[in-house]
Amino acid sequence: MAFSALPLSTNIVVVELPVLLVLSLPAHSMHPKYERFFLIFVIALGAVLRIVDIAVPDFATDEAQFALGASAAQPPLGMFLLQIPQFFFPHEIIPIRAVSVLLGLLTLPLIFGITKTFSEEKTALLTAAVAAIFPSHIFFSRLAYLSIPLCFGWALLLFTFLKARRAKTYQSAVPWIIAVFLASVFVTHIKTQGLLLPLLLLTGTLIERRKQKNNSQFSIFNYQLSLTLFLSLLPISFYILTHPGIAATLFLYSGSMYGVSNILTRVLELVTTWWSILGIFLLAIFFGLQSLRECPWPVNALIVIGLLIGLLLGPGHSYYTTKLVFLSIPIAISLSLLTVNARTICMIFLLLFTLFTLGPTRLVPFPHEIFTENGFWNQNAPEFNEFLRSEKSVVVLGDAGHQVRWYLEPEILAGKNMPPPYETKYVLLLGQEELGKVAGSKVVLAGEMAAIVQIRD
């Protein structure tokens, strides 16, 4: 069942408070204490937006695939994280999506910590506020994709890496170097893309080491970090070599996936996809790019990954926009150059855009389309399972994604183009066009998106 974390009476406050704050801004500069309070309010609201109505949309086929641990193209850790709640709450959507919610929330203090390693605390707080209301990060924090765990892992690795580099003595660096190793192994086993950041960090440390030969202490730290990152990449390398499904997937999509064909079309598709979910945040990113020079190179390495990965791995996939959340760092640095009132107004406009673009049902009047109503399977799966409770298996005709395996208790025999006769008593039809394949059968249970027909007594 769908739920909302906020009562209806709270909606007026959530939607209208930012507008009232704009109207109440004094002519002189806002006191820093009030700006801090406002940014904390924005962060808290961003946290709330990651929690409400996470059970509303049906499980997408990719979500179900990861939750079932059925992907041969990914390392096991990300899928295992989604399976942990199933030990206690089998086939419940809310606990599984809560993994994304939790890791999405934990990414915010990591982004704060990353910024604080090279900038002032007030800029770090502003960065956390921008990240808290970053539309794509909110959107996918509500869903059980691997994008949010990957972002968390990257943020954890980058934070520990920057802390290790800032250590003043070898003794104080050792705990952070160990943390770098653990974080790198963690993120590389969430998703195959996870190895991109440790690989770039390894390359960067090797280049730095060549340039800083005269600094013995810096050279020692760099050697330790380089060795640590190299060793951390060995487990995932062995895993990929011993699991041919990953390599098979990489070669399966060929040039259509990896950005080597129709580059202009891919760029236009990428911009369209980004605009549809980011809107004015895309403009903020454009103006924020000027502040990249204020960021240390490890931060820029992660930002480059976020910018390029969508183009290289499928510009039409909106979940790649999740990785753009790290652009909140240069955005915040650019905003910090404005007056207090000016950046507060900018933050309010960003907040309002997020509320009216990705807000959940019952919180704002214009929610994203997938949060407008409860999904078909969320509502009807119990009825279908009750009807099929005595059946061990059922043939499914149509586009049977992993979500059908998730929702239905009998074994699914996917038969999109399977000719009769069918070996099961009942056949599940996913679409009216499948009726012609079971002519003369009896419809025993019908729904808007699926129906069950009886083939034999």
Secondary structure, DSSP 8 states (H G I E B T S, - for coil): ----SS-HHHHHHHHHHHHHHHHT--SS---HHHHHHHHHHHHHHHHHHTTTTTTSS---HHHHHHHTT--SSS-HHHHHHHHGGGGTSTT-HHHHHHHHHHHHHHHHHHHHHHHHTTS-HHHHHHHHHHHHT-HHHHHHHTS--SHHHHHHHHHHHHHHHHHHHH-SSHHHHHHHHHHHHHHHHHHHTT-GGGGHHHHHHHHHHHHHHHHTTT-HHHHHHHHHHHHHHHHHHHHHHHHHHH-HHHHHHHHHHHHHHTT-S-HHHHHHHHHHHHHHHHTHHHHHHHHHGGGGGGS-HHHHHHHHHHHHHHHHS-TT-GGGGGGGGGGHHHHHHHHTTS-HHHHHHHHHHHHHHHHHHH--TTTSSS--GGGSS--HHHHHHHHHHHHTTT-SEEEEES---HHHHHH-SSEEEE-TT--S--SSSEEEESSGGGGGGGTT-EEEEE-SS-EEEE---
